[in-house]
Amino acid sequence: MTYATDRIHEEIAYIAYHFHWSLEDILDLEHRDRRRFTEQIAALVNRGAGEG
């Protein structure tokens, strides 16, 4: 199974934007861990939006 290149770029940009991690650090993550971070960031962003 392959993972869409566009999707990987979206995940990388999302994590880098919110956590300010380097490309190298993000690419070192396992796919499952990268997905988990994007989900957690989204939850934090949505929670913050609901409080404002």
C-alpha positions as CSV (number, residue, x, y, z in Angstrom):
1,M,0.0,0.0,0.0
2,T,1.3,3.5,-0.9
3,Y,0.5,6.7,0.9
4,A,-0.3,9.7,-1.3
5,T,2.5,12.2,-1.6
6,D,0.2,15.1,-1.3
7,R,-1.2,13.7,2.0
8,I,2.4,13.3,3.4
9,H,3.2,16.9,2.4
10,E,0.0,18.1,4.2
11,E,0.9,16.2,7.4
12,I,4.5,17.5,7.3
13,A,3.3,21.1,6.8
14,Y,0.7,20.8,9.5
15,I,3.1,19.4,12.1
16,A,5.9,21.8,11.1
17,Y,3.5,24.8,11.3
18,H,2.2,24.0,14.7
19,F,5.1,22.4,16.5
20,H,8.0,24.1,14.6
21,W,9.7,20.8,14.1
22,S,12.3,20.3,11.3
23,L,11.5,18.3,8.2
24,E,14.0,15.7,9.2
25,D,12.4,15.2,12.6
26,I,9.0,14.9,11.1
27,L,10.1,12.4,8.4
28,D,11.8,10.3,11.1
29,L,8.4,9.6,12.6
30,E,6.6,6.4,11.8
31,H,3.5,6.9,9.7
32,R,1.2,6.0,12.6
33,D,2.9,8.5,14.9
34,R,2.8,11.3,12.3
35,R,-1.0,10.6,11.9
36,R,-1.5,10.7,15.6
37,F,0.3,14.0,15.9
38,T,-1.9,15.5,13.2
39,E,-5.0,14.3,14.9
40,Q,-3.9,15.7,18.3
41,I,-3.0,19.1,16.8
42,A,-6.4,19.2,15.1
43,A,-8.1,18.4,18.4
44,L,-6.1,21.2,20.2
45,V,-6.9,23.7,17.4
46,N,-10.6,22.8,17.4
47,R,-10.7,23.1,21.2
48,G,-9.0,26.5,21.1
49,A,-11.4,27.7,18.4
50,G,-14.3,26.7,20.6
51,E,-13.0,28.6,23.6
52,G,-12.5,31.9,21.6
